[in-house]
Amino acid sequence: MNQCAAAVLATLLAAGCASARDRGLKSSAGGARAAAPASGDAETSALQRPLVAVEDPALGVKLELPEIDGGWQVPREGRAARRGANVQLEVGGFALSREASASSCRDTARERFTKERPDRSAAEPLREQSIGDWPTSTWSFTRGSEEALVRSRWAFYARGADCLLLQVSAPKDDQFAAVVFDIAARTFKARPLEPDRQREVDLLAGMSFLERREPASALERFESLARREPSFSKAHFGALMAAFELGPPAYARGLPHGLLALKAERDLSPEQRQLALRAVGVMQLAENEVRGATQTLAELVVRAPDLAEGQYNYACALARIGDKGGALDHLGAAMRLDRELAKHAKDDDDLKILRGDAHFEQLLNSPPPKADAAPREKMPPGEVGGTDSADEPGQGE
């Protein structure tokens, strides 16, 4: 890609949206607990108890637990989390890029748990690890200090490209916890989400991958949502941003999504539309769609006249269609905003039509005085930078 391609990326995260990994892979070792049942016949007693149904409408799951004296504590209304009898139960979720299976969910969780918490893993190594495949893929381990060892039991379930996680934690030798986990894992049911809720989950999944700097996975999730809902502009916008971060090899794949996103102006915030214009303009230049790039970047410089790389890229597009006067005007505007651009312009093939022009040589050798504007972060062409806004499309589970 030539130097006219100025990349910019928005993470798109909406304020207040918890990432999937924060909820899906959180340890359940802490928290207040009720008194445990009498030891000895705990397992036999638990199996003879009536079962209590537990539902989580947000996650679309249902399971059963053995009844306990005093009842299970509910730390969060409407959620499947329960505490009681020395046992803590949590239900969460996290996203994969493609169709999931219980075993692929387990493998991903184990990899992330170690990778994302290296300091904690070193301080509290996992002991007595075991995996199983009945009634679903499971992973159990012990951790904590010798005085307070905790046994965690995790069960994994797949729903489309999403993983659901059941976690039961208790003191290491608590036999009642083993029974709770066995009953909960066997009775765990995940129902399909309503279309609006599934759309939200898919958006949050794509955003989570962008936040984790995994644009290829983000692109898979956004494209899957766009195929299911082809008129949903935020899915196309997310796919555009993911392809933009991947770079030139993904531009041909991301450009159609960008063009569709720009057709739905009312569905994008002003900041999102500006991001889309910047990305689409760069992709069109890289894909030799110069006429389209000229139109796209013309809108961008009207919306954001103080955006140096927007002015520069528009000058490149104009030069490539033979408009020397327009190219020189916008190149001068770009250099007033960022004098460093003169270094890029000197050898930029997109501007070869201007070489030998006295005005062009003057711009290169003596750039115009810098515009009287507030300081801004420089993003020279060809580099990936950030933006001032972080507007969303969403996975909170």
Residue pairs with C-beta under 8 A, 6 or more apart in sequence:
1 247
1 248
1 286
1 382
2 285
2 286
2 316
2 348
2 349
2 350
2 382
3 344
3 347
3 348
3 350
3 381
3 382
4 282
4 285
4 312
4 313
4 316
4 317
4 348
4 350
4 381
5 248
5 282
5 285
5 286
5 313
5 381
5 382
6 278
6 282
6 309
6 310
6 312
6 313
6 379
6 380
6 381
6 382
6 383
7 244
7 245
7 247
7 279
7 282
7 379
7 382
7 383
7 384
7 385
8 244
8 275
8 278
8 279
8 309
8 379
8 384
8 385
8 386
8 387
9 241
9 244
9 245
9 384
9 385
9 386
9 387
10 241
10 271
10 272
10 275
10 386
10 387
10 389
10 390
10 391
11 207
11 210
11 211
11 390
12 207
12 210
12 237
12 238
12 241
12 390
12 391
12 392
12 393
13 207
13 210
13 211
13 390
13 392
13 394
14 207
14 391
14 392
14 393
14 394
15 390
17 204
17 207
17 392
17 394
17 395
17 396
18 396
19 207
19 208
19 211
19 212
19 395
20 93
20 94
20 95
20 204
20 205
20 208
20 395
20 396
20 397
21 94
21 112
21 116
21 208
21 212
23 92
23 93
23 94
23 396
23 397
24 92
24 93
24 94
24 109
24 163
24 165
24 397
25 92
25 94
25 109
25 112
25 113
25 116
25 165
26 90
26 92
27 152
27 169
28 88
28 89
28 90
28 152
28 167
28 168
28 169
29 88
29 143
29 144
29 150
29 152
29 169
30 88
31 75
31 83
31 88
32 73
32 83
33 83
33 84
33 85
33 86
33 87
33 88
34 68
34 70
34 73
34 83
34 84
34 85
34 86
35 85
35 86
36 42
36 85
36 86
36 174
36 176
37 45
37 46
37 68
37 69
37 85
37 176
39 175
42 174
42 175
42 176
42 179
43 175
43 176
43 178
43 179
46 66
46 176
46 179
46 180
46 183
47 66
47 179
49 66
49 67
49 68
50 66
50 67
51 64
51 65
51 66
51 67
51 183
51 187
52 64
52 65
52 66
52 67
52 72
53 62
53 63
53 64
54 62
54 63
54 64
54 65
54 72
54 80
54 82
55 61
55 62
55 80
56 62
56 78
56 79
56 80
56 91
57 78
58 78
58 79
58 197
58 397
59 79
59 80
59 91
59 92
59 93
59 164
59 190
59 397
60 159
60 190
60 191
60 192
60 193
60 197
61 80
61 91
61 164
61 188
61 189
61 190
61 191
62 187
62 188
62 189
62 191
63 80
63 91
63 166
63 184
63 187
63 188
63 189
64 183
64 184
64 187
65 72
65 82
65 89
65 180
65 183
65 184
66 179
66 180
66 183
68 84
68 85
69 85
70 84
71 84
72 82
72 83
72 84
73 82
73 83
73 84
74 81
74 82
75 81
75 82
75 83
79 91
80 89
80 90
80 91
81 88
81 89
81 90
81 91
82 88
82 89
83 89
85 176
86 170
86 171
86 174
86 176
86 177
87 168
87 169
87 170
87 174
87 176
87 177
87 180
88 168
88 169
88 170
89 166
89 167
89 168
89 180
89 184
90 166
90 167
91 164
91 165
91 166
91 167
92 164
92 165
92 167
92 397
93 162
93 163
93 164
93 165
93 395
93 397
94 105
94 108
94 109
94 112
94 162
94 163
94 165
94 208
94 395
94 397
95 161
95 162
95 163
95 201
95 204
95 205
95 208
95 209
95 221
95 395
96 104
96 105
96 108
96 161
96 162
96 163
96 217
97 161
97 209
97 214
97 216
97 217
97 218
97 220
97 221
98 161
98 220
99 158
99 160
99 161
100 158
100 159
100 160
100 161
100 162
100 163
101 137
101 158
102 133
102 136
102 137
102 156
102 157
102 158
103 133
103 137
103 156
104 158
104 163
105 137
105 156
105 157
105 158
105 163
105 164
105 165
106 131
106 137
106 138
106 139
106 154
106 156
108 163
109 139
109 154
109 156
109 163
109 165
110 139
113 121
114 121
124 143
124 144
125 143
126 141
126 142
126 143
127 141
127 142
127 143
128 140
128 141
128 142
128 151
129 139
129 140
129 141
130 139
130 140
130 141
131 137
131 138
131 139
131 140
132 138
132 140
135 155
135 185
135 186
136 155
136 156
136 157
136 185
136 188
137 155
137 156
138 153
138 154
138 155
138 156
138 185
139 153
139 154
139 156
140 151
140 152
140 153
140 154
141 151
141 152
142 149
142 150
142 151
142 152
142 172
143 149
143 150
143 152
144 150
148 171
149 171
149 172
150 169
150 170
150 171
150 172
151 169
151 170
151 171
151 172
151 173
151 174
151 177
152 167
152 168
152 169
153 167
153 168
153 169
153 177
153 178
153 181
154 165
154 166
154 167
155 165
155 166
155 181
155 184
155 185
155 188
156 163
156 164
156 165
156 166
157 163
157 164
157 165
157 166
157 188
157 190
158 164
159 190
159 192
159 193
160 198
161 205
161 220
161 221
161 224
162 201
162 205
162 395
162 397
164 188
164 190
166 181
166 184
166 185
166 188
168 177
168 180
168 181
168 184
169 177
170 176
170 177
170 180
171 177
192 198
193 201
199 225
199 229
199 232
200 394
200 396
201 394
201 395
201 396
201 397
202 221
202 222
202 224
202 225
202 235
202 395
203 225
203 234
203 235
203 238
203 392
203 393
203 394
203 395
204 394
204 395
204 396
204 397
205 221
205 394
205 395
206 218
206 221
206 222
206 225
206 238
206 242
206 393
206 394
206 395
207 218
207 238
207 392
207 393
207 394
207 395
208 395
209 215
209 217
209 218
209 221
209 242
210 218
210 238
210 241
210 242
210 245
215 242
215 243
215 245
215 246
215 250
216 242
216 246
218 238
218 241
218 242
218 245
219 239
219 242
219 243
219 246
219 250
219 253
219 254
221 238
222 235
222 236
222 238
222 239
222 242
222 257
223 235
223 239
223 257
225 232
225 235
225 238
226 232
226 235
226 236
226 239
226 257
229 235
231 264
233 260
233 261
233 263
233 264
233 267
233 268
234 261
234 267
234 268
234 393
235 257
235 393
236 257
236 258
236 260
236 261
236 264
237 257
237 258
237 261
237 268
237 272
237 276
237 393
238 393
239 254
239 257
240 254
240 255
240 257
240 258
240 261
240 276
240 279
240 280
241 275
241 279
242 250
242 254
243 250
243 251
243 253
243 254
243 255
243 257
243 283
244 250
244 251
244 254
244 279
244 282
244 283
245 384
246 254
247 384
248 286
251 282
251 283
251 286
251 287
252 287
254 279
254 283
255 280
255 283
255 284
255 287
255 289
258 276
258 279
258 280
258 283
259 280
261 268
261 276
262 268
262 273
262 276
262 277
262 280
262 296
265 273
268 276
269 391
270 303
271 387
271 388
271 389
271 391
272 391
273 303
274 300
274 303
274 304
275 387
275 389
277 296
277 297
277 299
277 300
277 303
277 310
278 300
278 307
278 309
278 310
280 296
281 293
281 296
281 297
281 300
281 310
281 313
281 314
281 317
282 313
284 290
284 292
284 293
284 296
285 293
285 313
285 316
285 317
285 320
285 350
290 317
290 320
290 321
291 321
293 313
293 317
294 314
294 317
294 318
294 321
297 310
297 313
297 314
297 317
298 314
300 307
300 310
300 314
301 307
301 310
301 311
301 314
301 330
301 333
304 310
305 311
305 333
306 337
306 371
306 373
306 376
307 337
308 334
308 337
308 338
308 341
308 376
308 378
308 379
309 334
309 338
309 379
309 380
309 381
311 330
311 331
311 333
311 334
311 337
312 330
312 331
312 334
312 338
312 341
312 344
312 345
312 381
313 381
314 330
315 326
315 327
315 328
315 329
315 330
315 331
315 334
315 351
316 327
316 348
316 350
316 351
317 350
318 326
318 327
318 330
319 327
319 350
319 351
319 352
319 353
319 354
320 350
320 353
322 353
324 353
324 354
324 357
327 351
327 353
327 354
328 354
328 357
328 359
328 360
328 363
331 341
331 345
331 351
331 354
331 360
331 363
332 363
332 368
334 341
335 341
335 342
335 345
335 363
335 367
335 368
336 367
336 368
336 369
336 370
336 371
337 370
337 371
337 373
337 376
338 378
338 380
339 367
339 370
340 378
340 380
341 367
341 380
341 381
342 363
342 364
342 367
344 380
344 381
344 382
345 351
345 363
345 364
346 364
348 381
351 360
354 360
377 385
377 386
379 385
